[in-house]
Structure formats: C-alpha cells, structure tokens
Amino acid sequence: MSRKPIIIAGVIAAAVGVVAAVGITGFALNNIAEEAPLTVQQPAAVEPPPTVDPDAGPVVLRSGTFVDGDAIHRGSGSVSIVDDGEQVLLVFGDDVSITPGPDLFVYLSPNGPGEDLGEFVSLGTLTADTGAQAYVLPDNIDDYRTVVIWCRAFSITFATAELT
C-alpha cells in the first residue's frame, strides 16, 4: 500500500481540525442582528410648473374635464386655459388623476376626443399623474380644442379633455 493516500488523508484531517478549532470567518456568512439601511429613492429633478399670479387677474379662456381613454387608461379632473397677463397656460386642477403609465405626454390636438391626433403640439412630459400642474402654451392656442394625455411607448390615449 502506498503512503501517499495516508499522507493526503492526514493533511485533510489536520486542515479540518484547524478550521473547526479556529474558524474561517473570511468565508463564512455572519448573521448580524441589525436592521438593513433604508433605501430612499430620490425624486427626479422636476422643474416647478409656472404659477398663476392671483394679483394679475388671470382669465380663464376655455376649460374642460378629463375623460377616460378606455376602461384601463383613465383620467378625470378639470383643465383650463388661463391667461395670466404675461403668458397663456394650460392649468390642471387639484382634482386631476391620470392612470400612471410609461412615457406619458401632454398634447394639444386640433381634433375632438376620440379622433385622430392630427397636427398636434406636444407640451412635454406629464409632470405628475395627480394634482395641479401647468404648462406654457404656444401662441396659436385657438387652433387646438382637445388636451390629450398620450403614451408614446404604446401609442395609447390615456385621457382627453375637450376645451370649450
């Protein structure tokens, strides 16, 4: 019989004995009884919407109410076109609620709700899916009659509001 297997078995037994007596903490998992740190998601940097100066006497030019795009993509709340004396704004009321979704944009369309968007103008990404917000309007607002909340990723209307 060769002495080589006996020597290897002896070395392995000695190593196991050292590990058992001393412990190898570098390779063992340690259970720590402390709470995990909180993960706080910072909100994306968002420029505050323009505000309407109540002392300037803003004038509501047209208004409407959001309606659902379909049974899944829903919207509600008031929206108005307001001239504050310095600029014309599209102002969403505190009561606005839009179904959250990816890649949502605020469009103005010359067509009515349910029709093709036509030669629309984009006012930018939807700032929030609930609450008051405002968007600066272009000079040719008379050309547009419907506010559309549009999902560019899936080409779906989430909500519309006809302005009268």
C-alpha positions as CSV (number, residue, x, y, z in Angstrom):
1,M,0.0,0.0,0.0
2,S,1.3,3.5,-0.8
3,R,1.9,6.1,1.8
4,K,0.6,8.9,-0.5
5,P,-3.2,8.4,0.3
6,I,-2.4,8.2,4.0
7,I,-0.4,11.4,4.0
8,I,-3.2,13.2,1.9
9,A,-5.8,12.0,4.4
10,G,-3.7,13.1,7.3
11,V,-3.3,16.6,5.8
12,I,-7.1,16.9,5.1
13,A,-7.9,15.7,8.7
14,A,-5.4,18.3,10.1
15,A,-6.9,21.1,8.0
16,V,-10.5,20.2,9.1
17,G,-9.3,20.2,12.7
18,V,-7.7,23.7,12.4
19,V,-10.8,25.0,10.7
20,A,-13.1,23.6,13.4
21,A,-10.9,24.9,16.2
22,V,-10.1,28.4,14.8
23,G,-12.9,29.1,12.3
24,I,-12.5,30.8,9.0
25,T,-14.6,33.9,9.2
26,G,-13.5,35.2,5.8
27,F,-15.5,32.5,4.0
28,A,-18.4,32.1,6.4
29,L,-21.6,34.1,6.4
30,N,-22.1,36.1,9.6
31,N,-25.6,36.7,10.9
32,I,-25.9,40.3,12.1
33,A,-28.8,41.4,14.1
34,E,-29.0,45.0,12.8
35,E,-31.7,46.5,10.6
36,A,-30.9,46.9,6.9
37,P,-30.3,50.5,5.9
38,L,-33.3,52.3,4.4
39,T,-33.4,52.7,0.7
40,V,-34.7,56.2,-0.2
41,Q,-35.5,56.9,-3.8
42,Q,-34.8,60.5,-4.7
43,P,-37.5,62.0,-6.9
44,A,-36.3,63.0,-10.3
45,A,-35.4,66.7,-10.6
46,V,-38.5,68.4,-11.8
47,E,-38.7,72.0,-12.7
48,P,-41.7,73.5,-10.8
49,P,-44.6,74.4,-13.1
50,P,-45.2,78.1,-13.9
51,T,-47.6,79.7,-11.4
52,V,-50.5,82.0,-12.0
53,D,-50.3,85.3,-10.1
54,P,-53.6,85.9,-8.5
55,D,-53.0,89.7,-8.3
56,A,-52.6,89.9,-12.0
57,G,-56.2,88.8,-12.5
58,P,-55.9,85.6,-14.6
59,V,-58.6,85.0,-17.1
60,V,-59.9,81.5,-17.9
61,L,-60.2,81.4,-21.7
62,R,-61.5,77.8,-22.1
63,S,-61.9,74.7,-19.8
64,G,-62.8,71.1,-19.9
65,T,-62.8,67.9,-17.9
66,F,-60.7,64.8,-18.5
67,V,-62.4,61.6,-19.5
68,D,-61.1,58.1,-19.8
69,G,-59.2,56.9,-22.8
70,D,-60.7,53.5,-22.3
71,A,-61.6,51.1,-19.5
72,I,-58.0,50.7,-18.4
73,H,-56.4,54.1,-19.2
74,R,-58.4,56.5,-17.2
75,G,-58.4,60.2,-16.4
76,S,-60.5,62.7,-14.5
77,G,-60.4,66.2,-13.3
78,S,-60.5,69.8,-14.6
79,V,-58.2,71.5,-17.0
80,S,-58.3,75.2,-18.1
81,I,-56.5,77.5,-20.5
82,V,-55.6,80.6,-18.4
83,D,-54.1,83.9,-19.5
84,D,-52.3,85.4,-16.5
85,G,-51.4,88.6,-18.3
86,E,-47.8,87.5,-19.1
87,Q,-48.3,84.1,-20.6
88,V,-51.1,81.6,-21.5
89,L,-51.0,78.4,-19.5
90,L,-52.7,75.0,-19.6
91,V,-53.6,74.5,-15.9
92,F,-54.6,71.2,-14.4
93,G,-56.8,71.4,-11.3
94,D,-56.1,69.8,-8.0
95,D,-58.6,67.1,-8.8
96,V,-56.7,65.7,-11.8
97,S,-56.0,62.0,-11.7
98,I,-54.5,60.1,-14.6
99,T,-53.7,56.3,-14.6
100,P,-49.9,56.0,-14.2
101,G,-48.1,54.8,-17.2
102,P,-44.8,55.0,-19.0
103,D,-43.7,57.8,-21.4
104,L,-46.9,60.0,-20.9
105,F,-47.0,63.3,-22.7
106,V,-49.4,66.2,-22.8
107,Y,-50.6,67.0,-26.3
108,L,-52.9,69.6,-27.7
109,S,-54.9,68.4,-30.7
110,P,-57.0,70.4,-33.2
111,N,-59.4,67.4,-33.4
112,G,-62.1,66.3,-31.0
113,P,-61.8,63.5,-28.4
114,G,-61.7,60.0,-30.0
115,E,-60.5,61.4,-33.3
116,D,-57.0,61.1,-34.8
117,L,-54.5,63.5,-33.1
118,G,-54.0,65.4,-36.3
119,E,-51.4,68.2,-36.3
120,F,-50.9,68.1,-32.5
121,V,-48.4,70.1,-30.4
122,S,-46.5,68.5,-27.5
123,L,-46.4,70.4,-24.3
124,G,-43.8,67.9,-22.9
125,T,-44.0,65.0,-20.5
126,L,-46.8,64.7,-18.0
127,T,-45.4,66.3,-14.8
128,A,-47.4,64.1,-12.4
129,D,-50.3,61.8,-12.7
130,T,-52.3,63.5,-10.0
131,G,-52.8,67.1,-8.8
132,A,-52.3,70.6,-10.1
133,Q,-49.7,71.4,-12.7
134,A,-49.3,73.9,-15.5
135,Y,-47.8,74.0,-19.0
136,V,-46.9,77.1,-21.1
137,L,-48.9,77.2,-24.3
138,P,-47.9,78.3,-27.8
139,D,-49.3,81.5,-29.3
140,N,-51.7,79.7,-31.6
141,I,-54.0,78.1,-28.9
142,D,-57.1,78.8,-30.9
143,D,-56.1,76.1,-33.3
144,Y,-56.4,73.4,-30.6
145,R,-59.6,72.0,-29.0
146,T,-58.5,68.9,-27.1
147,V,-56.0,68.1,-24.4
148,V,-54.7,64.5,-24.8
149,I,-52.6,62.5,-22.3
150,W,-50.7,60.2,-24.7
151,C,-48.5,57.2,-24.0
152,R,-45.7,57.4,-26.7
153,A,-44.3,54.0,-25.8
154,F,-47.5,52.2,-26.6
155,S,-49.4,54.8,-28.8
156,I,-52.4,54.8,-26.4
157,T,-54.6,57.7,-25.3
158,F,-54.9,57.7,-21.5
159,A,-57.3,60.6,-21.2
160,T,-58.7,63.5,-23.2
161,A,-60.4,66.8,-22.3
162,E,-62.3,68.8,-24.8
163,L,-61.8,72.6,-24.2
164,T,-64.9,74.7,-24.6
